[in-house]
Amino acid sequence: MVPSVILVDKPKGLTSFSVVEGIKKKFKVKVGHTGTLDPLATGLLILLINEATRYAEFFLKLPKEYITTVKFGEITDTYDAEGKVVEKREIKVSCQDVKKVLQSFLGRILQLPPPHSAKRIEGKRAYKLARKGLHVSLKPVEVSVYKAELVDCEMPYAKFVFCVSAGTYIRSLVHDIGLALGCGAYVEELRRTKIGQFDVQRAITYERLMCLDDLYGVSVPVWEALDFIPAIDLDAKSAKTIKNGLFLYLPSCLEEETFVRLYEGKEFIGIGVIKGNRLKAYRLLPQT
């Protein structure tokens, strides 16, 4: 099977790991994911099959869109509905107040990951320490919130659409919005609807996928999925130079490091990187 990408709509209750393992066992292929979803969450997973796993980093960097239902007036230890309620507060804010506070969360912000997260602390997952009742001290990270829109509101519930950079925790974002309003909040439901140009409407459900005999009808070649990266067509001599680990000198000069898809004719050979006026291999498919 050629290196491929599958869009999967993850159901509620399953971990991303269990989805990956289920596909591995059924179809006897190597599988990698490009960003996890909490068991509570549903929605889009981009799964990479066989040698497509070499290109996970390019999908991991893409922005993500979520639709989330939030409950105000309570704070949980996990920042979502699966956690224990640790504090209840009176709701003294209106839906208009909620709409106004969202403006302060747009752009680049510092965010503290939730204690119950997969972040590592001295080699151990934060959520494992938190479950044992141990203090979890995480460092804030800078993330980007491109869109924060209130689409429905009837206290104590509200529904939001968020578009955020990779590495953003929606649970932390909702928790911080609740604190800013003074009433607290947690994620009741969460659905990832987009990753970059990929939409969950194009995804196959995990249940349906596991009923199929093979992956050919539901997968696309990785070079097609990577079409958000510009392409360069090389002649045979230039392609050989790149495959041998040498530089190609280009007539133009780029100041910023730029990734490109490399083709020899119609054959995808991998990803290259341009810096200055030099093109070199970054991650090539194994040569047969």
Secondary structure as GFF3:
##gff-version 3
##sequence-region A 1 288
A	DSSP	beta_strand	4	10	.	.	.	ID=ss1
A	DSSP	alpha_helix	16	27	.	.	.	ID=ss2
A	DSSP	beta_strand	31	33	.	.	.	ID=ss3
A	DSSP	beta_strand	42	49	.	.	.	ID=ss4
A	DSSP	three_ten_helix	50	55	.	.	.	ID=ss5
A	DSSP	alpha_helix	56	60	.	.	.	ID=ss6
A	DSSP	beta_strand	64	72	.	.	.	ID=ss7
A	DSSP	beta_strand	74	76	.	.	.	ID=ss8
A	DSSP	beta_strand	85	88	.	.	.	ID=ss9
A	DSSP	alpha_helix	95	101	.	.	.	ID=ss10
A	DSSP	three_ten_helix	102	105	.	.	.	ID=ss11
A	DSSP	beta_strand	107	111	.	.	.	ID=ss12
A	DSSP	beta_strand	120	121	.	.	.	ID=ss13
A	DSSP	beta_strand	124	125	.	.	.	ID=ss14
A	DSSP	alpha_helix	126	131	.	.	.	ID=ss15
A	DSSP	beta_strand	141	154	.	.	.	ID=ss16
A	DSSP	beta_strand	157	164	.	.	.	ID=ss17
A	DSSP	alpha_helix	170	181	.	.	.	ID=ss18
A	DSSP	beta_strand	185	195	.	.	.	ID=ss19
A	DSSP	beta_strand	198	199	.	.	.	ID=ss20
A	DSSP	three_ten_helix	200	202	.	.	.	ID=ss21
A	DSSP	beta_strand	204	205	.	.	.	ID=ss22
A	DSSP	alpha_helix	206	209	.	.	.	ID=ss23
A	DSSP	beta_strand	219	221	.	.	.	ID=ss24
A	DSSP	alpha_helix	222	225	.	.	.	ID=ss25
A	DSSP	beta_strand	231	234	.	.	.	ID=ss26
A	DSSP	alpha_helix	236	243	.	.	.	ID=ss27
A	DSSP	beta_strand	248	264	.	.	.	ID=ss28
A	DSSP	beta_strand	267	284	.	.	.	ID=ss29
###
